[in-house]
């Protein structure tokens, strides 16, 4: 019943797993946002070329 918990050693496998999962999720989000931005720029470019 000690008020402070004992700190455990960080597990390198868990840390690598979290990093890999973060990269995958970050890449997916970046891909979605990038596609949206590219589509918006394409629409602007198409509108300008019609003028």
Order of alpha helices (4+ residues) and beta strands (2+ residues): alpha
